[in-house]
Amino acid sequence: MKSELQSKLDLYVKEYHDNQSEWFIEETETVSNQQRVLEVENMKEYLNGNHAITQRPNEMYNGKEFVPRKIILQYAKTLLNFQTAYLLQNNITLTGNEKVVKEYQNVNKKGKYDRINTKILDKVNKYGLCAEYVYLDKGVIKSKLIDPSTSFPIYDHENTLIAFIEGYINQAVSYYTVFTDEVVYKYDNNGGELRLVGQYPNLSGLPIVYHNQNELSDTEGRSDLLDWISLLDSMEDLLSKYTDGFYKFMNPIPVAIGQQLKGDGLPTQVVGGGLTLDDGSDFKLVSNGLDYKSFETIYKTLLQSLLDVSQTPAVSMNKTDISNLSEVSIKLLFSLANIKAGMNEQFMRDGIEQRFEKIRKLLEYRGVSISNEEFESLDIVFQYAMPSNDKEIIENLKVLRELNGISLESLLEHSPFTKDVQMEMKRLDGEGSIKDKKKPTTRKKKEQVDKVDS
């Protein structure tokens, strides 16, 4: 019996594609998909250093060809790295039922999913989209990230994901992986003709599609770079042209006013040679002046606009001098960064929750059963990499603990010095057991007292 998603896919193929056997090739070649792929490739080229300033043509100056400055500012990488690290530099903490947390921590051995989360957020910020496929490999649960330029998700009219295609070309051979709800198909045209090279049961379902907010689509994201490129291009253009002007204007023009008494002008072969001028005559070197104040004002305005649009605190870019700050002052400085991190957290949380469901399904194939109640208790906690006054935090946690207003586990979760809460809880339990063993019983105490009395 076909699943609901498989039935929707069959209807989609019949309605939109004439070639039933090669429908996935037609899907990847649609105008909308090719436009999105082209935009992703343009973002990759930009991050690789192919900026608009590099296309600046050569000029003629003093009768010779002049190669202008082409200064590239890679602020975009710095801003993207900040946004990714601010949310995920501190690993995500799992909370909930002890049994469930332990099982999911075993899946995340050596922090492999922490690294995957960082890669996902990095790609979504850069390209607006990233896909993850969770699968079982020889009993080990793994995840594969699919590059945005090779990702082709398929949605129905209700914005429900019904299939997913991964398509790319390598050494003149086209490869296609078609993910349906029940089966994964692999195709290639090695040898000149399209052929089916593999067919596998899909145990975890369709890939997870992560995407950020896009005002024009509920299923596609939008690269953050699109909001910054115009500002960065203006900064590069301004800086390059001002540098050219500085070097051009360093070549002054000699001007002699009045009658020269003798000689043929300023000698060119003698260093330190002079002129003898008639009474009332003058000689000076004339050069254009550079209005550096205007340059400074425009450049600072563009830079501040870039920080505002990207929601990056100026203090994190060494653009503001600070001294001793309270916890409240730090939060105010990073308020925009917290808002941006909160928006990123939303789509990351949605995707990670889908991953949890797929891992639960794969754990059942390994004989591990998790009840609905246990699974619903599973949650994640993000810890932003915001600078903090550790002393102030510890004092507040101490007061709450003394008032019995917070559990020991919650205290460890909020402690700035605790990286692995579960491991710390085990160590504390171990220390408690050792203390109990060392502590003498009441009977032993009485015997010791009797011996002293005798």
Disulfide bonds with the S-S distance in Angstrom:
none
